[in-house]
Amino acid sequence: MGSSAETAVSEAQTALETVCPAIALLDARGTVIGWSQAAQRLVGYSAAEVVGRSAGVLLVAADDRAKAAQAAQESTSRSCWSDLVQVRHRDGRSIDVRLRVSSLSGQDGRERWVVCATDKALLPAWPAEATVAEPLLATLPLPSRLPIGVVVRDTHLRCIRVNDTQGSKDGIPLPERLGRTLTEAAPGTGSETLEAVMHQVLESGEPAMDVDYQALLPANVRSNRLLTASFFRLDDAQGRALGVCSVSVDVTDSRRARERLAILGEASRRIGTTLDVMQTAQELADLAVPFLADYATVDLAESVQHGEKPLAHLGPQDGRIPVFRRAGLASIHPGTPESLFARGEPVFVPPISPFTGVLRSGNSHFEPVLDKSPGTWLDHLGAAWAEKIREHAMHALMVVPIHARGAVLGVAVFVRTEDPRPFEEDDLLLAEELVSWAALALDNARQYVRERSAVLALQRLLHPHRPTGGSAADVAWRYLPADSHHGIGGDWFDVIPLSGARVALVVGDVVGHGINAAAKMGQLRTAMNTLADMDMPPDEVLSRLDEQVIRLTEAEDPRHPATTTMAATCLYAVYDPVTRTCTMARAGHPPPAVIDPYGHVTFPDLPAGAPLGLGLVPFETVTLELAEGSVLALYTDGLIEARDQDLNAGMNRLSAALARPDLTLDDLCSSTVDTLRANPPSDDVTLLLARTRSLSADQVASWQFPSDPAVVSRARTLAARQLTQWGLEHLAESTELIISELFTNAVTHGNGDCNSDRTIGLRLIRHEMLTCEVSDASHSHPLVRHPRSTDEHGRGLFLVTQLSRRWGTRHIPDGKIIWADQQLPAGA
């Protein structure tokens, strides 16, 4: 049948469910013997005016009367007639109505007809084919295409007339129905409910519309057909009740079609709500139960859960069945007792089973009625499987492959146990639609897992593994990646040891998410470490980093540098445990928090600066003096941002969370993140805490000398004496040589004038290293040379390199410092 015909059937069925038709009862000659109130409302004639007269007089057109007469003459071969006709209203106007006339059987053997008439204006548009002399709907097989059942009952609700369709739908044989009430023909609560409705119709005269009920089959026959009935009282010429006429429509298929459409709509909302493959698989199972199946499982290939490349084809790998893991599990029974495997457990797939068949063929396995006879694949399942099938009366099975982009992701299984219906072809189509929807979500989740794993691995490599603040500070940190919806961002942090026992603390955030943001973060962290090693002030470090970001951005697309961006924010702080000062600058980053030893929290007034990569205003440095035991808190905006609050509210919450002087540094870090992080977090969260230390007076020794070569000997002597006090006599010789070379270099290259008023400073610092610092007024950088055998100079710094663990130079406001570190023995 064409699509227009199917549409006509569907719309007719819908109309019968929603529109109240007019009902009339006719004898074999076409005389009206019963009339309903709905008929009176339709044409305006009361029962007294119509009963006893020919129904044909109500038809306007002669052709319609001729067709009705012909249908009556052919009643032996046709049980129904349907057409669009015009009927005469009592006020003289004509009404277009859809008529359906059906023959009725009775105990007396006399022929009766029931007429259902509905105003065309209340019906949907009908296709053109329905207006021809032999209308489309009249040619449709009544039981399967337009299931309209009619029953006429007397005032005692005994069946006196019934058409063939009613018996074909509810299965009650004609001899058992005629002369009996509904409760006598089919005892049960459903019959009692319907009889109560009919009693009410008899008493009130008002019809009862669209009463749903299951087909009333004998108790030993299970039925799944859903009917909807409308009940009308029939009156005689005096307006007295003759009985009740019921018109029933089988709505099983239409209701299921609507439910299938509804569940597909639900699939778009309920499957794929996260980028977690296990959750997506569970969502598929939950949606399938109980509508489609009583029990459902979703098993995913092991590779899918780890974001790895899925199976290339549906088949055994190297003669073995691939490893699957139960990712989704749902049942109408609490605890899913039907399953041999719990969610998350590996699944054993029998070598001979529909599951392996699906793996090999790539096609669904459809077994609407499970064949449990000997010799089937069930014999190969093993005792445990067989017991589950028997115990839970599994009788229908569908196994559907889950695949996307030509790759296998898993297998979905649907089973019916308590629902007696076998699976139908439409059920398989629906299952495959649901699985296809889930496959897209699973594939997206798998790819996300793969990228997320790569980004996390990259970040683990790029983040410091065991950051330590050395003698300057104790540190604790937390990094939490964003949730699966938003993707991992570009947060980074660092703790960088500097010369003179100082430490640099860094927190930054690259704009964006995903592997690109992580890669850019790695570039910036590398650049930051290089710049920090040059020992420049924080504002200069950020200025150089800003230049580097601009260069990296331009390198991405040299032809259109303005179209690419690599914006980032950063906070750079340097803490000196000798002076207990912290010098810091920021580039568009949230300000640090300072917690004093008593738990009082402040946010220093530190100029914000512009984000990196914009090349706008210069950065500014601020220096604070911190009490020993103070805590510096550096963080990214993911810690303080919330959708329903502004940043000030977030900073207030941060201040409250950090005001816990009773906690250890690590516990304070965990507590703060747990208190403030969003759930789920929409951005990465990074928190770096540093509790400051200070070096005691007996760990630092410093002197000032005139810029004169003659004082080198005295500087060596004072240094050796200090080392003896520290118990480091074994380092005296190497230290004296380092001091000689650094001091001589400062005198020679400081200002070229030995009689100058300029001075040279010497400082020894005993911390995790022994640091020797020589300061002068020059800003020139010394270079290591490889002198020739004939050169008289140039071996000093080469010697320093050999004697020290490392050495370097850093700028100070009035010159520079050359420093050298020597390793201390354990316990020194």
Disulfide bonds with the S-S distance in Angstrom:
none
